[in-house]
Amino acid sequence: MTDKDAAEIIRTIRGHKLLEGYRGTPRCDIAALEQLLLRLSGLVEAVPELAELDFNPVMALSDGYTLVDARIRVSSVNSPSGKSAAAPR
């Protein structure tokens, strides 16, 4: 993912206008959200065992963001077929 990709993803969010400030609310730190996407993309590339990432919700703030809840599932990449095998629960 490139910085242009991250910016495009943020711009295509249905509520993007809210991020830019709406009816007197402050503008959110869109650059921080773009950096979050870039860092997550890098993490996924660097750690092949990551099977699932779920951050819900991500609170966009005027200075950064807050991840309220996060769930990360890992799996083994050592299966004979070369496909990731789900980790036991």
N, C-alpha and C positions, 0 to 999 in steps of 0.2 A: 504494500500500500504506500502511496506517495502522499505528500502533504496536499497535493491537488485533489487526490481521491478523498481524503478525509474532509476537506472543505466541501466537496460536492455532496458527500453523504449528509453532512450537517445541513447544507442548503436545501436538500430534498425532504427533510423532516416536515411533516404536515404542519406542525406548530412552529416552524422556523421564525415566523414574525414575532411570536412571543419571546423568543430568545433575544431578539433585537430591541426589546423594550416595547411595552404596550400600555397605553393609557396611564402614563406616569410611572410605570415600574422601571427599575433600572435595567440596562442592557446586561445580558449574561456574558460571561467570559467565554466567547465562542472559540477563541484560540486554545483555551484549556481543554475544551471538549474535543477539538481536533487532535490535540496532543494525546488525550486519552485513547482515541481510536488508533493513533499511530503506535502507541506503546502496547496496546492490546494486540495489534497485528504483529508487532515484533516478538511479543511473548509467545504467541501461537506458533510462529515460525521457529523460534528457538527451543520450544519444549514440545516435541511431538506427542508426548503422553497426554497433553491436554485434550480431553474429549468434549468438554462442554464448559462454557463460561456463561453465567447468568448474573447480571447486575441489574437489580430492579428494586426501587427506582434509582436513577442517577439524578440527583438534584443539581441543576445548573444554577450557579450563583454569579453574582457580579464580580467575584474574585475567586475563580476556580470552580470546583464542583465537590459534591459529597456523594459517595456510594453508600446508600442506606443499607442495602442487603446484597450480599455476594454469595454465589454458590459456584464452586469449581469442581468438576469431576475429571479424574484422571483415569487413564487406562494403560494397559501394557502394550508396548509395540513389539513384543518379542514372540508373537504367535507364529507358528510354522508357515502360515499362508502369507505372512507379511502384512496382514491387516491388523488393525488395532483390536485387541480383545478387551471387552469391558471388565473393569476391575470389580471384584466381588463387593457386595454391599453389606 
